[in-house]
Amino acid sequence: MKTLTFDQAYPRERLISTEEHLMDVWRGDMRRVYSCVSMTPDYRRVDDPVKQAELAAQNLMRSYQLPGFNIPRLIADFGPAIEPIVHSAEEADSFLPLELASTDDARRVHKLYLDVCEKLQTAPYDRLYTTTLNVQSPLSTAASLWDHTSFTAAMDNEPAAVHRFLDRVTDCLITVIESSIDAAKGKICGAPWPYIWLPTDLGVSITDDYMPLTSADKYKEFGIPYIERVSRRFGGLFLHCGGAYSHQLPNLRDSDINLLGLTFSHPYTKLSDIYKIFQDSIVLVPYAAPASNGQYPNKPAFFTDIIRSAPPEARLWFILHPEERDFMMQMTIIQSHITSHRF
């Protein structure tokens, strides 16, 4: 059996058609969509660059067989942990951000992208997209760089130092995202999470794991102004968070963020809570958190409940993973719903 080349697997007409369909989702003309993607791409944390490029190429070629609205993309996520390097307000004021645009990870992403294009015999910056690095929000990043106990105390006792630190961290994160876009010549389609396709002419995607960890008042003061800056710089923002952040929804609504969408992990944050605040103005990506196991016996049951409970105008983007045991049942439920859904 003849093996397809990348350009045969992803002919330009197919990519254009899929992109147009997903743009309908972002515009709100299409209210339901699903993508099928590998949950654990086996190349992301491989140290050998030759092996990593080979595995990434294989992963991309497998994905062309999947149903759903999937656009091939290289996931730029190597999983490094951030260790605290600041332990006081004095250290924070003397902290100079690293030139992250030229870090090893950024260079590694660029080289991996070019190596994969060579293996797939496709022109770089043409049909293959890549993601940014896994960028956390300014507040989440600052709280990781600054010892957490000292950081939370400084919010109360030395807020000006925290704001100065957040300003520099935000500058640095914007530079990181800009460098990703420049290196990929604009062929960026979001972040590693949550597997959506988001072209940079609409905005960027970041993770905000700190939303559940702070009060609404603290988040309004120390979180919102800095993600507003990211939104203004890139035109729009999709936020990924897996925790309980319903108490932050009014902050997000009342901000100047051009919010494109949110993930939510049931039951920590519920569809009804988000929809009450935003109605159909944003795209929602549902996930079932482990804590939902007592409510739903499996993922198909979760998707069925989301579909039945969602208002018809809700804009839902379902992410399905072929590795999961009940993948075919999930897909059947989602396909049947989308086929029968009328708006």
C-alpha positions as CSV (number, residue, x, y, z in Angstrom):
1,M,0.0,0.0,0.0
2,K,1.4,3.3,-1.0
3,T,2.2,5.8,1.8
4,L,0.8,9.2,1.3
5,T,3.0,12.2,1.5
6,F,2.1,15.1,3.8
7,D,0.9,17.3,0.9
8,Q,-1.3,14.4,-0.3
9,A,-2.7,13.8,3.1
10,Y,-3.4,17.5,3.7
11,P,-4.1,18.9,0.2
12,R,-4.4,22.6,0.2
13,E,-8.1,22.4,-0.6
14,R,-8.7,20.3,2.5
15,L,-6.8,22.7,4.7
16,I,-8.6,25.8,3.3
17,S,-12.0,24.1,3.8
18,T,-11.2,23.2,7.4
19,E,-9.9,26.6,8.2
20,E,-13.0,28.2,6.8
21,H,-15.2,26.0,8.9
22,L,-13.3,26.8,12.0
23,M,-13.4,30.5,11.2
24,D,-17.2,30.1,11.1
25,V,-16.9,28.8,14.7
26,W,-14.9,31.8,15.8
27,R,-17.3,34.2,14.1
28,G,-20.3,32.5,15.7
29,D,-21.8,31.3,12.4
30,M,-21.2,27.7,13.4
31,R,-22.2,26.7,17.0
32,R,-20.8,23.2,17.3
33,V,-17.6,21.6,16.2
34,Y,-15.2,18.8,17.2
35,S,-11.6,18.0,16.8
36,C,-9.9,14.6,17.2
37,V,-6.3,14.9,18.4
38,S,-3.7,12.8,20.1
39,M,-3.9,13.3,23.9
40,T,-0.3,12.5,24.5
41,P,1.8,13.2,21.5
42,D,4.8,10.8,22.0
43,Y,7.4,13.2,20.8
44,R,7.0,16.2,23.1
45,R,9.5,15.2,25.8
46,V,12.0,13.2,23.8
47,D,15.5,14.5,24.3
48,D,17.0,13.1,21.1
49,P,16.3,15.7,18.4
50,V,16.5,13.2,15.5
51,K,14.1,10.8,17.3
52,Q,11.9,13.6,18.3
53,A,11.5,14.9,14.7
54,E,10.8,11.3,13.5
55,L,8.1,10.8,16.1
56,A,6.5,14.2,15.4
57,A,6.4,13.5,11.7
58,Q,4.7,10.1,12.4
59,N,2.2,11.7,14.8
60,L,1.2,14.3,12.2
61,M,0.8,11.7,9.5
62,R,-1.4,9.5,11.7
63,S,-3.7,12.4,12.4
64,Y,-4.8,12.8,8.8
65,Q,-6.9,9.7,9.2
66,L,-8.9,11.1,12.1
67,P,-12.4,12.5,11.7
68,G,-13.4,15.9,12.9
69,F,-12.0,19.3,12.0
70,N,-8.3,18.9,12.6
71,I,-5.6,21.1,11.2
72,P,-2.1,19.6,11.4
73,R,0.1,21.4,14.0
74,L,3.4,20.8,15.8
75,I,3.0,21.0,19.5
76,A,5.8,23.1,21.1
77,D,5.7,21.7,24.6
78,F,8.7,20.2,26.4
79,G,7.2,20.2,29.9
80,P,9.8,22.1,31.9
81,A,8.9,23.1,35.5
82,I,9.6,26.6,36.8
83,E,11.5,26.8,40.0
84,P,11.2,29.9,42.3
85,I,14.1,32.2,41.9
86,V,12.7,35.2,43.8
87,H,12.1,35.1,47.5
88,S,11.4,38.7,48.6
89,A,10.2,42.1,47.3
90,E,13.9,43.3,47.2
91,E,14.9,40.4,45.0
92,A,11.9,41.0,42.8
93,D,13.0,44.6,42.2
94,S,16.5,43.4,41.2
95,F,15.2,40.6,39.0
96,L,15.9,41.1,35.3
97,P,13.9,38.7,33.1
98,L,15.9,36.3,31.0
99,E,16.0,37.0,27.2
100,L,13.4,34.3,26.8
101,A,13.1,34.8,23.0
102,S,16.5,33.2,22.6
103,T,16.2,30.4,25.2
104,D,17.0,26.8,24.4
105,D,13.3,25.9,24.2
106,A,12.6,28.6,21.7
107,R,15.5,27.6,19.5
108,R,14.5,23.9,19.9
109,V,11.0,24.6,18.7
110,H,12.2,26.3,15.6
111,K,14.7,23.6,14.7
112,L,12.1,20.8,15.4
113,Y,9.7,22.6,13.1
114,L,12.2,22.8,10.2
115,D,13.3,19.1,10.8
116,V,9.7,17.9,10.6
117,C,9.0,19.8,7.5
118,E,12.1,18.2,5.9
119,K,11.0,14.7,6.9
120,L,7.4,15.3,5.6
121,Q,8.8,16.9,2.4
122,T,6.6,19.9,2.8
123,A,7.6,23.6,2.5
124,P,8.1,25.3,5.9
125,Y,5.6,28.0,6.9
126,D,3.1,26.8,4.3
127,R,0.7,24.0,5.4
128,L,2.1,23.0,8.7
129,Y,1.2,25.1,11.7
130,T,3.0,25.2,15.1
131,T,2.0,26.4,18.5
132,T,3.6,28.9,20.9
133,L,5.4,27.5,23.9
134,N,3.1,26.7,26.8
135,V,2.7,30.2,28.1
136,Q,1.1,30.8,31.5
137,S,-0.6,34.1,32.4
138,P,1.6,36.9,33.9
139,L,0.1,36.3,37.4
140,S,0.6,32.5,37.1
141,T,4.2,33.0,35.9
142,A,5.0,35.5,38.6
143,A,3.6,33.2,41.3
144,S,5.9,30.4,40.0
145,L,9.0,32.5,39.8
146,W,8.5,34.2,43.2
147,D,8.3,31.9,46.2
148,H,4.6,31.4,46.8
149,T,4.4,32.2,50.5
150,S,6.4,35.4,50.0
151,F,4.5,36.3,46.9
152,T,1.0,36.1,48.5
153,A,2.2,38.0,51.5
154,A,3.7,40.7,49.2
155,M,0.3,41.2,47.6
156,D,-1.0,42.5,50.9
157,N,2.2,44.1,52.3
158,E,4.1,45.3,49.2
159,P,1.6,45.5,46.3
160,A,3.7,48.1,44.4
161,A,6.6,45.6,44.2
162,V,4.3,42.9,43.0
163,H,3.0,45.2,40.2
164,R,6.5,46.2,39.2
165,F,7.4,42.5,39.0
166,L,4.2,41.7,37.0
167,D,5.0,44.5,34.6
168,R,8.4,42.9,33.7
169,V,7.0,39.4,33.6
170,T,4.3,40.6,31.2
171,D,6.9,42.3,28.9
172,C,8.8,39.1,28.9
173,L,5.8,36.9,28.0
174,I,4.7,39.2,25.2
175,T,8.3,38.9,23.8
176,V,8.1,35.1,24.0
177,I,4.9,35.0,22.1
178,E,6.1,37.6,19.5
179,S,9.3,35.6,19.0
180,S,7.2,32.4,18.3
181,I,5.1,34.2,15.8
182,D,8.1,35.8,14.1
183,A,10.1,32.5,14.0
184,A,7.2,30.6,12.5
185,K,6.5,33.5,10.0
186,G,3.0,33.7,11.4
187,K,2.1,30.0,11.1
188,I,1.0,29.9,14.7
189,C,-2.4,28.4,15.7
190,G,-2.6,28.8,19.4
191,A,-0.9,27.1,22.4
192,P,-0.3,23.4,23.3
193,W,-3.5,23.5,25.4
194,P,-6.4,23.0,24.8
195,Y,-5.8,21.6,21.3
196,I,-8.0,24.3,19.5
197,W,-6.9,26.0,16.3
198,L,-6.6,29.7,16.8
199,P,-4.8,31.8,14.1
200,T,-2.8,34.7,15.4
201,D,-4.8,37.2,13.4
202,L,-7.6,36.5,15.9
203,G,-5.5,36.3,19.0
204,V,-3.5,34.0,21.2
205,S,-4.1,31.3,23.8
206,I,-2.6,31.2,27.3
207,T,-3.1,29.1,30.4
208,D,-4.1,30.8,33.7
209,D,-3.8,28.3,36.5
210,Y,-3.8,31.0,39.1
211,M,-7.5,32.0,38.6
212,P,-8.8,29.4,41.0
213,L,-6.1,30.1,43.6
214,T,-6.9,33.7,44.4
215,S,-9.9,35.8,45.4
216,A,-11.9,37.8,43.0
217,D,-10.6,41.1,44.5
218,K,-6.9,40.0,44.3
219,Y,-7.4,38.7,40.7
220,K,-9.0,42.0,39.7
221,E,-6.0,43.9,41.0
222,F,-3.1,41.6,40.1
223,G,-4.4,39.4,37.3
224,I,-6.8,41.3,35.0
225,P,-4.6,44.3,34.1
226,Y,-1.8,42.1,32.8
227,I,-3.8,39.7,30.7
228,E,-5.6,42.9,29.4
229,R,-2.1,43.9,28.1
230,V,-1.7,40.5,26.4
231,S,-5.1,40.8,24.8
232,R,-4.5,44.3,23.5
233,R,-1.1,43.3,22.1
234,F,-2.4,40.3,20.1
235,G,-6.0,41.4,19.5
236,G,-7.8,38.7,21.5
237,L,-7.3,36.0,24.1
238,F,-8.4,32.4,24.8
239,L,-7.9,31.3,28.4
240,H,-7.3,27.7,29.4
241,C,-7.9,26.8,33.0
242,G,-8.7,23.4,34.6
243,G,-9.8,24.6,38.0
244,A,-12.7,26.2,39.8
245,Y,-12.8,29.8,38.5
246,S,-16.5,30.7,38.5
247,H,-15.8,33.5,41.0
248,Q,-13.5,35.2,38.4
249,L,-16.1,35.3,35.6
250,P,-17.5,38.8,36.5
251,N,-13.9,40.1,36.5
252,L,-13.3,38.7,33.0
253,R,-16.7,40.1,31.8
254,D,-16.1,43.5,33.1
255,S,-12.5,43.8,31.9
256,D,-11.1,45.2,28.6
257,I,-10.0,41.7,27.5
258,N,-11.3,40.7,24.1
259,L,-12.1,37.2,25.4
260,L,-12.5,34.7,22.6
261,G,-13.2,31.6,24.7
262,L,-12.6,29.5,27.8
263,T,-12.1,25.9,28.7
264,F,-14.0,24.6,31.7
265,S,-13.5,21.4,33.7
266,H,-16.8,20.1,35.1
267,P,-17.6,20.0,38.0
268,Y,-15.1,22.6,39.1
269,T,-16.5,25.2,36.7
270,K,-19.8,24.6,35.0
271,L,-21.2,25.4,31.6
272,S,-24.3,27.1,33.2
273,D,-22.1,29.4,35.3
274,I,-20.1,30.6,32.2
275,Y,-23.1,30.9,30.0
276,K,-25.0,33.0,32.5
277,I,-22.2,35.6,32.3
278,F,-21.1,35.4,28.6
279,Q,-24.1,33.8,26.8
280,D,-23.0,33.0,23.2
281,S,-20.3,35.6,23.0
282,I,-17.4,33.2,23.5
283,V,-16.4,29.6,22.5
284,L,-16.4,27.0,25.3
285,V,-14.3,23.9,25.4
286,P,-15.7,21.3,27.9
287,Y,-13.6,18.9,29.9
288,A,-14.6,16.3,32.4
289,A,-12.4,16.6,35.5
290,P,-11.6,13.4,37.5
291,A,-14.0,14.7,40.2
292,S,-16.9,14.2,37.8
293,N,-16.5,10.4,37.9
294,G,-19.1,10.1,40.5
295,Q,-21.6,11.9,38.3
296,Y,-20.8,10.4,34.9
297,P,-19.8,6.7,34.3
298,N,-17.8,7.7,31.2
299,K,-16.9,10.4,28.8
300,P,-19.9,9.7,26.4
301,A,-22.3,10.2,29.3
302,F,-20.6,13.6,30.1
303,F,-20.8,14.8,26.5
304,T,-24.4,13.7,26.3
305,D,-25.3,15.7,29.4
306,I,-23.4,18.8,28.1
307,I,-25.2,18.6,24.8
308,R,-28.7,18.2,26.4
309,S,-28.1,21.0,29.0
310,A,-26.5,23.5,26.7
311,P,-28.6,26.3,25.2
312,P,-29.0,25.9,21.5
313,E,-27.0,29.2,20.9
314,A,-24.0,28.0,23.0
315,R,-20.8,27.7,21.0
316,L,-19.2,24.4,22.0
317,W,-15.9,23.0,20.8
318,F,-15.5,19.3,21.7
319,I,-12.0,17.8,21.9
320,L,-11.9,14.0,21.4
321,H,-8.8,11.8,21.9
322,P,-8.5,8.6,19.8
323,E,-6.4,6.9,22.6
324,E,-9.5,6.8,24.9
325,R,-11.3,3.5,25.1
326,D,-14.7,4.9,24.4
327,F,-13.5,7.2,21.6
328,M,-15.8,5.7,18.9
329,M,-18.8,6.2,21.2
330,Q,-17.9,9.8,21.9
331,M,-17.5,10.5,18.3
332,T,-20.8,8.9,17.4
333,I,-22.6,11.0,20.0
334,I,-20.9,14.3,18.9
335,Q,-21.4,13.6,15.2
336,S,-25.0,12.8,15.7
337,H,-25.6,15.9,17.7
338,I,-23.8,18.2,15.2
339,T,-25.7,16.7,12.3
340,S,-29.1,17.1,14.0
341,H,-28.2,20.5,15.6
342,R,-29.9,23.5,13.9
343,F,-29.4,27.1,14.8
